Structures are given as C-alpha cells and as structure tokens.
Amino acid sequence: MKRLAALFTLVLAAFPLFAGGQGEDPDAPFDDHSLVAVHRIHMREVVRIGVSADNAPFSYVDAKEVWQGYDIYFARRIAKEIMGDKPKYLRLVPVTAENWVELLETDQVDIVLPGFGPSPEQSALADFALPYRKAGAVLIAPAVRKGNSELQMWLNDVISRRIEAGFFHKDYEATLRPVYGNTVDPATVVIEGGKIE
C-alpha cells in the first residue's frame, strides 16, 4: 500500500510537466528538462557555442590564448544558465561567415554567437533568437539550427527574463569600455532584454 501511495504521489508531482504546467507561475523560467533540445545538452554535459576567433573586441583569442570579448562574456553566461557553475563545460568553437550554418546543421555546435545578423537570406538557413547587440544598422542575434524552436525559445527566455536587468551594459563595461573609452555611446551597441529602444 505504501508503494502504491508513493507511486501516486510521484505521478501527481510529475503531472504539471505533462499538463503544460497548468497552475504554475507563467512568469517562471522554463523547466529546462522539459525541452528536449536543452535536455540533450544537459545530458551531454557540454554546451558548444560557435564564435568568431578574430572579431575583436567582440570575440577573439588574446595573447595568453584566452577567449575574450563582448560575445564571449555572453557565451559564458549562456553556459552558466544551462550548465550551472561549471565553466569547463563550455566549449567555444571557432566559426566563420562561410561555415557557421554547416556547423549548426551537422550538430557540431548548438548555438552561434553572433549569427552574423538575421538577414532574410540567413533566416532561411538558421533560426535566430532575440537580438543582444547592434553593429551599425544590423541587429546581432544568436543563431540555432533551422527548426530547433526549443533552443530558440530557451535563448529568448534567457535574453528577455533570466539574466538580470543591465547585464549587457555590464558586459559592455567589462569588455568594450576598455577599448572604446568614452568615444562610443553604449546605446549604439547594447540591446537589453531583446528589446529595441
């Protein structure tokens, strides 16, 4: 009888996952393990993020062979959101404008930062999350494999709700202010919460 009661309790506890989370706080972050694309990354225990190796000051390898830059700062936060405080489980993969789509399609990377701007041509090749910075008139956004709507949705949640207010301004101060000084207005680069001002 005790076993039956324990099994019944377990089923009731799991029910919200299968019932679309009814009764849960609609503003709460997703249960990552209910998203197959995110759960696969957890199970693999490494998140693979494609970044440009020669796009200073946004992403580059410094003289000590350490990745640096605005996009790298964000990549580390994505890894923290998905894997917790386990930086060794972030794998940064160098990508180029020519090979990033192929690396997504062949499952060699999970996310590309940046997705080289969601132009109509690129949007036909990959799916883009909310933008996190500007480059002139272009909005820069993370890219995922075409059709990977779960990972796209998860990234949107990270950008719009999970990371604290002002995160990308902190990113700017840590990575770009030392390069630009006071000659550049952060508003010309930074997008907070995926919202265009």
N, C-alpha and C positions, 0 to 999 in steps of 0.2 A: 504493500500500500504506500509505504514511504517513497519507493522508487517511482511509482505512478504519479504521486504528488510532485516529486522533484521534476519529472519529465513535463508535467503540465505547466509548472512554473517556468521552465526553460522555454516552452513553446510560447507562452504569453509574453515573456521578455523579448523574444525574437519577432513577435508579430508586427510591431511598428515598421520593421525593415521591409516586410513583405506587403504591408498595407499602405505603402507610400509615406510612412512617417506621420500618419494622422495623429493629432494630439500633441505633436512635438512643436517646439518653438520654430516658426517658419523662418526666423532670422538667424537660427543657429547654423554653424558651418555644416557642410555635408558630412555624413559618415563615410570617410574615405573608402572603407572596405566594402561599401555597398556599390561602389563604382568599379567595375571590372578593370578598366584601364589603369586606375590608380592602385587597386589591389595588386595587380601584376607587378607594379614597380616595388611595392612593399615586399612582395614575396621574393623578388629578385635581389632586394637589399641594395640596390644602386639606382640612382636616377641619372640618366645620361642626357646632358644638355649641350647642344651644339652651339659654339660661339666662334666668332672670328678671332684669329690669333694676331691680326695686325690692324686693328681698328682703334688705336689709341686716340683718346683716353677712355674709350668705351669698353674695349676688351683687347687685352694684349698680354704677352708674357714679358715680365721685367728682366733685368739683368741677372737676378737671382733665380730665374726660371719659375717664378711665381705668377699665377694669373692675377691680373689687376683690372680695374675699370668699373664704370657705372653698370654695365650689363653683368659683370661678374659678381658684383655686390648683390644684385637682384637674383642671380642664379643661386648664390649661396642661401638666400632667404627661401627660395622655392624648395631647395633641398631640405632646409630645416622644417618647412611646413609639411613636407611629405615623409621625411625620414626621422624627424626629431633632431636632437643634438648629436648627430653622427656625421661630421663633415667628411670623413673618409669615404662615405657612401655617395658622395657627389663625384661624378666623372665628367669632366669638361672635355668635349671633343671638338677639335678644330674643324670648322666648316668654311666653305667658300660660297660665293654667289652662284657658282656653277654646280656644286654638288649637294647643297643642303636638302633639296627636295628628295633626291635619291636616297640620302641617308635616313630621312624620315620614312620613306616608302619601304625601305629594306630593313626597318626596325633596328638600325644601328644607333639612332638617337631617339629620345622620347619627345624632346622639346628643342626648338631652335630659338636662340636669342641673338639678335632680333631676327624676325622672319623677313628681313630686308624690305619691309613695308608692304602692307596688303594691297598691292595694285590689283586691278581686275585680272591681269594675266596670272599673277601669283595666287590670287584667291581661287583660281581654277585648279591650282596644283596642290594647295595646302589649306588648312583651316587656321584662322587667326583668333586669338583671344583679344581681350581689351588692350588698347594701347597703353604703354607705360612711359614713353618719351617721344620727343619730336626731333626731327632732323630737317630743318628748314620747313617747307610746307608739307613734308611727309610725316605721317604718324607711324611710329615704330611699335610693333606688337609681337608677342611670342607666337610661333607657328607650331602646329602639330600636324601629324599625318592626316590627309584628307579623309574625312569620315570619322575621325576619332573625337566624336562630340562629347564624350565623357571627360576626357582630359582637357578639352577646350573649356567645358563648363567649370571644371575644377579650377583651372587657371583664372577664369573670370571671377570666381569666388575669392581666390587668394588676392587678386588685384583690387577688387572692389570692397571686400569686407574683412578678410583675415588679417592682413597686415595693418599695422596701426596708422592712424592719420599722420601725415607728414613723412612717411617712410621714404618716399622718393626724393624729398628735399634733403633728408639726412644722407641719402645715397649721393646726391649732388655735392653736398658739403664735404663728404669724405673722399670723393673720387675726382670731381671736376673742379671744385673751387681752387684746389692747389695748382691746377693747370691754367684755368681761366682768370683767376683773381677776381677783381671786380669789373672786368671788362664785358662780361656776359650776364644778362639777366636770367636767373634760373627759370623764369617762366617761359623762356624761349626753348627750354629743353624738357622740363619736368611736366609730367602728367600724373596727377594724384587720383587714385580710385578709378582709373579708366575713363574719367570724365574730362571732356574738352571744354576748357573755360572760354 
